[in-house]
Amino acid sequence: MKVRTCCKINLGLNVVERRPDGYHNLQTIFYPVPLFDEIAIEEGEGDDKLTLGGHPLEGDVNDNLVLRAVRLLRQEGYPVPPLQIDLRKVIPSGAGLGGGSSDAACMVRTIAQLYHLPLSQVQMEALASKLGADCPFFVNPVPRYAEGIGDVFTPISLSLRGWYLLLVKPDVHVSTREAYAGVHPHQPVYSLLETATLPVGQWAERMTNDFEESIFENHPLLGEIKQELYRQGAAYAAMSGSGSTIFGLFRSRPDSEPFSEHFTFVCQL
């Protein structure tokens, strides 16, 4: 079986408080983006085997979220045979686009379908949450308002249909530790849900990503890319998640040439 799995952008991201367990409560809107990783799954023999192609990934391949998803299903008592998995990474890693989380959720969903596992969407989301905070979103990737650590979802009727999206991912790495070290949790001035009901052209005045201030200070290139997106005519531009992808929303198809030295992706939503 061959499947594709999308990524996401964060429309605004507010870090509202530090939790007793050391994590942070967030407010954000996940919006799906049609940039896809490709996964091929077939039964194998012996141990599971994962082969990788496309964008390079760091770390031990055996600790990849794709394999962890398979192991999790077995640990939960579901009969999953040894698998041969080919993963072609089109979504860049370390980009704030959720590519790894999307791959993991796709494995849970696809294996459940392939082997007729008695799992509802709610159950699949609960399993995916054990792999990462934003993994449940990708079980059924539709626009959602997220709270908690990014794992408490509320569906929203937000559509960017017809808008053009330009993603720009420079060769900059921002660690999760660095991102959170620079934020000061606070309640946002404007409600993210209310702002999302306004025309996109008004978002820049009210919608923020709390990670941007310190990350842009440490990595000025990211702030420069955001400003260039606005100079190119973006109605709204922001960093996705904790970076390092910067995205812009445009009414007409944007020119990616000014960002040709970086990874770019343009699509109509």
Backbone hydrogen bonds, N-H to C=O, Kabsch-Sander energy under -0.5 kcal/mol:
donor,donor_aa,acceptor,acceptor_aa,energy
3,V,39,I,-2.9
5,T,37,D,-2.2
7,C,33,V,-1.8
8,K,97,L,-2.0
9,I,31,Y,-2.1
11,L,9,I,-0.6
11,L,29,I,-2.8
12,G,10,N,-1.1
13,L,208,T,-3.0
14,N,27,Q,-3.1
16,V,14,N,-0.8
16,V,25,N,-2.0
17,E,25,N,-1.2
19,R,23,Y,-3.4
22,G,19,R,-2.0
25,N,17,E,-2.8
26,L,148,G,-3.7
27,Q,14,N,-1.8
28,T,146,A,-2.0
29,I,12,G,-0.9
30,F,144,R,-2.6
31,Y,9,I,-2.3
33,V,7,C,-2.6
35,L,33,V,-2.1
36,F,34,P,-0.5
37,D,5,T,-2.5
38,E,88,R,-2.1
39,I,3,V,-2.9
40,A,86,D,-2.5
41,I,1,M,-3.1
42,E,84,Q,-2.0
44,G,82,P,-2.6
49,K,83,L,-2.6
51,T,85,I,-2.7
53,G,87,L,-2.2
55,H,89,K,-3.0
63,D,60,D,-1.9
64,N,61,V,-1.5
67,L,64,N,-0.5
68,R,64,N,-2.2
69,A,65,L,-2.1
70,V,66,V,-1.4
71,R,67,L,-2.5
72,L,68,R,-2.3
73,L,69,A,-1.9
74,R,70,V,-1.7
75,Q,71,R,-2.5
76,E,72,L,-1.8
77,G,74,R,-1.9
78,Y,73,L,-2.4
80,V,78,Y,-1.1
84,Q,42,E,-3.5
85,I,49,K,-3.1
85,I,83,L,-0.6
86,D,40,A,-2.6
87,L,51,T,-2.9
87,L,85,I,-0.6
88,R,38,E,-3.2
88,R,86,D,-0.6
89,K,53,G,-3.2
89,K,87,L,-0.7
90,V,88,R,-0.7
102,S,98,G,-2.6
103,D,99,G,-2.2
104,A,100,G,-2.1
105,A,101,S,-2.4
106,C,102,S,-2.3
107,M,103,D,-1.8
108,V,104,A,-1.9
109,R,105,A,-2.6
110,T,106,C,-3.0
111,I,107,M,-2.6
112,A,108,V,-1.9
113,Q,109,R,-1.7
114,L,110,T,-3.1
115,Y,111,I,-2.5
116,H,113,Q,-0.8
117,L,112,A,-2.1
119,L,117,L,-2.5
124,M,120,S,-2.6
125,E,121,Q,-2.6
126,A,122,V,-2.1
127,L,123,Q,-2.2
128,A,124,M,-2.8
129,S,125,E,-1.9
130,K,126,A,-0.5
130,K,127,L,-1.4
131,L,128,A,-1.9
132,G,128,A,-0.9
135,C,132,G,-1.0
137,F,134,D,-0.6
138,F,134,D,-0.6
138,F,135,C,-1.3
139,V,136,P,-1.5
140,N,136,P,-0.6
140,N,137,F,-0.8
142,V,140,N,-1.6
144,R,30,F,-1.8
145,Y,154,T,-3.0
146,A,28,T,-3.3
147,E,152,V,-2.6
150,G,147,E,-1.8
151,D,147,E,-0.9
152,V,147,E,-1.7
153,F,151,D,-0.6
154,T,145,Y,-2.4
156,I,143,P,-1.4
158,L,156,I,-1.4
163,W,160,L,-2.4
164,Y,250,F,-3.1
165,L,267,C,-3.1
166,L,248,G,-2.2
167,L,265,F,-3.0
168,V,246,I,-2.5
169,K,263,F,-3.0
172,V,170,P,-2.2
174,V,172,V,-0.5
175,S,173,H,-0.5
179,A,175,S,-2.4
180,Y,176,T,-2.4
181,A,177,R,-2.0
182,G,178,E,-0.9
182,G,179,A,-0.6
183,V,180,Y,-1.0
186,H,15,V,-2.2
195,T,191,S,-2.5
196,A,192,L,-2.2
197,T,193,L,-0.5
197,T,194,E,-1.2
198,L,195,T,-1.8
202,Q,199,P,-2.4
203,W,200,V,-1.7
204,A,200,V,-0.5
205,E,202,Q,-0.8
206,R,203,W,-1.9
207,M,203,W,-3.9
210,D,13,L,-3.2
210,D,208,T,-0.5
212,E,209,N,-1.9
215,I,211,F,-2.0
216,F,212,E,-3.3
217,E,213,E,-1.2
218,N,214,S,-2.0
219,H,215,I,-2.7
222,L,219,H,-1.8
223,G,219,H,-0.8
224,E,220,P,-2.2
225,I,221,L,-2.3
226,K,222,L,-2.0
227,Q,223,G,-2.2
228,E,224,E,-2.2
229,L,225,I,-2.2
230,Y,226,K,-1.7
231,R,227,Q,-2.1
232,Q,228,E,-2.0
233,G,230,Y,-1.4
234,A,229,L,-2.3
235,A,249,L,-3.0
236,Y,249,L,-1.0
238,A,247,F,-2.0
240,S,245,T,-2.5
241,G,239,M,-0.5
243,G,240,S,-2.3
245,T,95,A,-1.7
246,I,168,V,-2.7
247,F,238,A,-3.0
248,G,166,L,-2.0
249,L,236,Y,-2.7
250,F,164,Y,-2.8
256,S,254,P,-0.6
259,F,256,S,-2.1
260,S,257,E,-2.0
262,H,259,F,-2.3
263,F,169,K,-1.9
265,F,167,L,-1.6
267,C,165,L,-1.9
269,L,163,W,-3.1
269,L,267,C,-0.6
